[in-house]
Amino acid sequence: MLRHQAARRVCVWSALLALGLYVSSPLITLFNVAADLHTHDMAALGRLINWRSLDTSIKQQVLAGLHLDAQPPADELPEFGSSFASSAVSNAVDHTVTSANLGTLVDQAMPAIPPEAYPTLNLRGMTTLLRQTSLRFARLDCFVAEIPVPGHADETPLHIELRIQGWHWKITNVTFPVARTRTLHVEAPAPAHAA
């Protein structure tokens, strides 16, 4: 009887340990990404990226930003200029988004933090930033982090998607901050009361 209880405890503790390692592993990967960015260790950062997926992600963002991602109706052919521009953008991303150019890409893609934002990067500012950060599992093999960029409050957060590939979490999608669309809020007039 004691052996069965001991075996059951070992199984329960092993399962809890495995679950803890699984839940913490994407957070450890994000910490490594932040450390590699801070130390500008592009070789280490490059090993945490799935280049094919990231290339596709960046192409889609560039094409959307240039409004070249819209598909024509089924009975129409795409405009020549649009098709040519899409091919040019695709080739430019293929030649630019590489591990050899990662340092330059990071320097250009990371939004610059304006000097007035530096006072908020103290302990209180970092605590606020962490509270506004969203970390979640989208699926068992997909983890999403949405991180607000200091000094860019009017923009969407930096969206990073990690997927398990080869027993490691890898960056497969990065959506860079863009200006938030503003909506006009119009209040309905108060109902008139009969006198």
PLY file of the C-alpha trace (Angstrom):
ply
format ascii 1.0
element vertex 195
property float x
property float y
property float z
element edge 194
property int vertex1
property int vertex2
end_header
0.00 0.00 0.00
2.81 2.43 0.85
4.50 1.71 -2.50
1.29 2.57 -4.38
0.95 5.87 -2.48
4.61 6.72 -3.11
4.25 5.89 -6.82
1.08 7.99 -7.04
2.86 10.95 -5.39
5.78 10.63 -7.81
3.35 10.62 -10.76
1.45 13.65 -9.46
4.65 15.62 -8.77
6.07 14.65 -12.18
2.88 15.81 -13.91
2.92 19.11 -11.98
6.59 19.64 -12.81
5.98 18.91 -16.51
3.02 21.32 -16.55
5.08 24.01 -14.83
7.91 23.60 -17.34
5.45 23.75 -20.24
3.72 26.91 -18.95
6.99 28.68 -18.13
8.87 27.72 -21.31
7.41 30.43 -23.62
8.02 33.02 -20.89
11.65 31.91 -20.69
11.90 32.23 -24.48
10.47 35.78 -24.33
12.96 36.61 -21.57
15.77 35.30 -23.80
14.46 37.42 -26.70
14.47 40.52 -24.48
17.99 39.72 -23.22
19.26 39.16 -26.78
17.73 42.46 -27.90
19.22 44.27 -24.89
22.71 42.86 -25.52
22.23 43.09 -29.32
23.16 39.38 -29.66
21.66 38.83 -33.08
23.11 35.32 -33.50
21.27 34.09 -30.39
18.11 35.97 -31.39
18.26 34.46 -34.88
18.10 30.95 -33.40
14.75 31.84 -31.77
13.11 32.79 -35.09
11.37 30.68 -37.72
12.56 32.70 -40.71
10.08 31.37 -43.26
7.06 32.23 -41.08
8.44 35.61 -40.06
9.17 36.45 -43.72
5.55 35.69 -44.62
4.28 37.75 -41.68
6.33 40.81 -42.64
5.30 40.54 -46.32
1.63 40.56 -45.30
2.13 43.65 -43.12
4.01 45.56 -45.81
1.45 44.68 -48.47
-1.40 45.68 -46.13
0.36 48.95 -45.32
0.65 49.72 -49.03
-2.94 48.53 -49.60
-1.69 45.87 -52.03
-3.20 42.91 -50.21
-6.78 43.40 -51.42
-7.95 40.65 -53.77
-9.94 41.72 -56.84
-13.40 40.25 -57.41
-13.41 36.76 -58.95
-14.42 38.03 -62.39
-11.68 40.70 -62.58
-7.94 40.50 -63.14
-5.63 42.38 -60.76
-4.20 45.66 -61.97
-0.75 45.34 -63.54
0.75 47.96 -61.24
-0.62 46.23 -58.15
0.72 42.85 -59.24
4.12 44.34 -60.09
4.31 46.21 -56.77
3.34 43.09 -54.82
6.10 41.11 -56.52
8.63 43.88 -55.89
7.68 44.08 -52.19
7.83 40.29 -51.88
11.32 40.16 -53.40
12.53 43.07 -51.26
11.34 41.34 -48.07
12.94 38.04 -49.17
16.31 39.76 -49.64
16.10 41.99 -46.57
14.59 39.74 -43.87
17.55 37.43 -43.27
19.65 36.41 -40.31
22.57 38.40 -41.76
20.51 41.62 -41.68
18.80 40.97 -38.33
20.69 43.69 -36.45
19.74 46.34 -38.99
16.15 45.11 -39.11
15.80 45.26 -35.33
17.28 48.77 -35.21
14.85 49.97 -37.89
11.75 48.04 -36.79
11.84 48.71 -33.07
10.03 51.96 -32.48
12.29 54.58 -30.98
11.36 55.51 -27.43
11.04 59.30 -27.27
13.10 61.06 -24.56
9.95 62.17 -22.68
9.07 58.47 -22.11
12.30 57.71 -20.24
11.10 59.00 -16.84
8.29 56.40 -16.96
10.79 53.55 -17.37
11.37 53.29 -13.63
10.00 50.58 -11.35
6.49 52.09 -11.37
6.57 52.51 -15.16
7.76 48.94 -15.64
5.04 47.64 -13.30
2.42 49.51 -15.32
3.89 48.17 -18.56
3.76 44.59 -17.23
0.13 45.07 -16.15
-0.79 46.23 -19.65
1.06 43.32 -21.29
-1.11 40.42 -22.41
0.38 36.91 -22.30
-1.74 33.89 -23.24
-1.80 30.50 -24.88
-3.84 30.73 -28.09
-3.52 26.96 -28.52
-1.40 24.25 -26.95
1.35 24.94 -29.50
0.87 28.72 -29.82
1.69 31.47 -27.30
0.87 35.15 -27.89
2.37 38.21 -26.21
1.01 41.72 -26.76
3.36 44.32 -25.34
2.64 48.06 -25.30
5.65 50.07 -26.45
6.56 52.94 -24.07
5.97 56.34 -25.62
3.58 54.94 -28.23
0.29 54.97 -26.34
-1.71 55.85 -29.47
-0.52 52.71 -31.25
-1.45 49.05 -31.08
0.82 46.88 -28.92
3.70 44.89 -30.35
2.22 41.44 -31.11
4.60 38.45 -30.89
3.47 34.92 -31.68
5.52 31.88 -30.64
4.96 28.30 -31.78
6.56 25.05 -30.69
8.85 23.78 -33.41
11.38 21.02 -32.84
10.73 21.02 -29.06
11.57 24.74 -28.85
9.43 27.88 -28.90
10.20 29.99 -31.97
8.98 33.42 -33.09
6.73 32.87 -36.10
4.87 36.17 -36.33
5.57 39.73 -35.27
3.01 42.46 -35.86
4.54 45.89 -35.43
2.65 48.73 -33.72
0.43 50.87 -35.95
-1.69 53.91 -35.17
-4.99 52.99 -33.58
-8.06 53.84 -35.61
-10.08 56.48 -33.89
-13.81 56.05 -33.57
-16.21 58.91 -33.17
-18.48 58.42 -30.21
-21.81 60.20 -30.60
-24.20 60.21 -27.67
-27.88 59.72 -28.40
-30.06 62.68 -27.42
-31.96 62.29 -24.17
-35.63 61.39 -24.64
-38.01 64.32 -24.32
-40.41 64.09 -21.36
-44.01 65.03 -21.88
-45.12 67.91 -19.69
0 1
1 2
2 3
3 4
4 5
5 6
6 7
7 8
8 9
9 10
10 11
11 12
12 13
13 14
14 15
15 16
16 17
17 18
18 19
19 20
20 21
21 22
22 23
23 24
24 25
25 26
26 27
27 28
28 29
29 30
30 31
31 32
32 33
33 34
34 35
35 36
36 37
37 38
38 39
39 40
40 41
41 42
42 43
43 44
44 45
45 46
46 47
47 48
48 49
49 50
50 51
51 52
52 53
53 54
54 55
55 56
56 57
57 58
58 59
59 60
60 61
61 62
62 63
63 64
64 65
65 66
66 67
67 68
68 69
69 70
70 71
71 72
72 73
73 74
74 75
75 76
76 77
77 78
78 79
79 80
80 81
81 82
82 83
83 84
84 85
85 86
86 87
87 88
88 89
89 90
90 91
91 92
92 93
93 94
94 95
95 96
96 97
97 98
98 99
99 100
100 101
101 102
102 103
103 104
104 105
105 106
106 107
107 108
108 109
109 110
110 111
111 112
112 113
113 114
114 115
115 116
116 117
117 118
118 119
119 120
120 121
121 122
122 123
123 124
124 125
125 126
126 127
127 128
128 129
129 130
130 131
131 132
132 133
133 134
134 135
135 136
136 137
137 138
138 139
139 140
140 141
141 142
142 143
143 144
144 145
145 146
146 147
147 148
148 149
149 150
150 151
151 152
152 153
153 154
154 155
155 156
156 157
157 158
158 159
159 160
160 161
161 162
162 163
163 164
164 165
165 166
166 167
167 168
168 169
169 170
170 171
171 172
172 173
173 174
174 175
175 176
176 177
177 178
178 179
179 180
180 181
181 182
182 183
183 184
184 185
185 186
186 187
187 188
188 189
189 190
190 191
191 192
192 193
193 194
